Amino acid sequence: MGQTLSLAAIYCCCSASNSLCQSCFGTTAPGTTGRKRSVLLLTLAIGTALYFQYAVGPSIVSQSGWIWKSYRAIPGSGKYIFKAWYDQCAEYEGQQDLLAQCAGNAGVYRPMFLSFLYFVVNAIVTSVIPHLNKEAWPAKYALFFFGLLISMFVPSYPLFSGFFLWTARLGAGAFVILQQIILIDVAYNVNDSFVEKANEADQLAYGSGSGWLQAIIGVCVSLYVASITGIGVMFAEYDGCAGNTWVISLSLIAIIGMTALQLSGTDGSLLTSSVMSIYVVYLCFSIVSKNPKHECNPRLGENDVWGITVGLLLTVVSLAWTGFSWSAESRLSVESVQTAKAVAPQSGDLNLEVPFLDSENQPTTGLVTEQTSSSEESADLGNVWKLNVVMALISCYVAMILTSWGTVNGLDENHNAANPTVGHVNMAILGVSQWLAISLYCWTLVAPRLFPDRDFS
């Protein structure tokens, strides 16, 4: 009897765990894509990168702590691991903080390179055989962690601190533009959702939906206030040289120009413009904070905690949106969903006998799809390779965010950056990406006016 109850309890626990995993990370049933498992893999890579940066790397180069002792316990492995992690950072010998920072950066590159490599290979494979994206995930996870183990013995240079570092810089620049597209998409959907809720509330009681519209205005005002405040702070803190002044001034002009362009037409929304404004301010801060001259950058040599925090927050937003909503437009037949318009009743009371809309204009309840399915993932795998490209770019972006775009905060005798070329290159990459993002948003506002006969939805 006891054995039967034990087996029943074990079965229930396993069944519940399986159901929980499928709910959180998707299934491999027909109609799924494996997107959630891709998100999980990249999340594990980011978590591992943080652990390697602040625990594993510093422990190895300082030859202290339980992590180093654990590796030393493996016969013959200690000296190989130490050499692989230390050689690239040998120039910082005697400077313990910089040595630990250099090793921490090398720790970030390893898992992020593996995730980048995986998603690039998977993008190529799934462009030919799409259904492989949702299959063999236990083996994929196993290969990833096996790759992590092997990477511990691979020298940081030239693979990680050489090839991947520069690849990540370019990939992160590309993701800055992609991130702007995601943020605009989120802003458009939030704006449309709030307006739709306001219309639905007005159908029940005219004027009751004003709260949703006020919420949009409140968010817009808050973002614009934050943007102007950020510009003011940067003028006060980073206005020590002409280059920074130009970057900050042009960012302010861009914010004014984007807002004016959006308000002058019927396309876009004030919410999307406010989101773009705060994003431009963030990119502006990222640019000036990479300036390698001390007179232009008063915080040179300090850890960029603020930039890392905001960058990771944007990564979480982009990762969640990309992983869970990348194929939303292709999965849903949005053309068949009718949007109800607000109606002003003759009296304050709701008369259920009088329809708000004619029968042919009645809104469809819920979301209409071309076929009914209980699966949460898209049955269309044709564009799943795009997901893998996005994940590869996110891997590059996270690697740059965590390592301050591949720099070690060492200073020379004049308190300038020890390697100013890297700072200038990072500023150039971020500057080009910022203005490409601004230009792309302006194009979404101008294109419908230039080509009114084309569908830009």
Salt bridges, closest charged atoms under 4 A:
ASP87 OD2 - LYS83 NZ 3.03
GLU135 OE2 - HIS131 ND1 3.08
GLU237 OE1 - ARG299 NH1 3.32
ASP304 OD2 - LYS290 NZ 3.93
GLU376 OE2 - LYS36 NZ 3.74
GLU377 OE1 - ARG35 NE 2.74
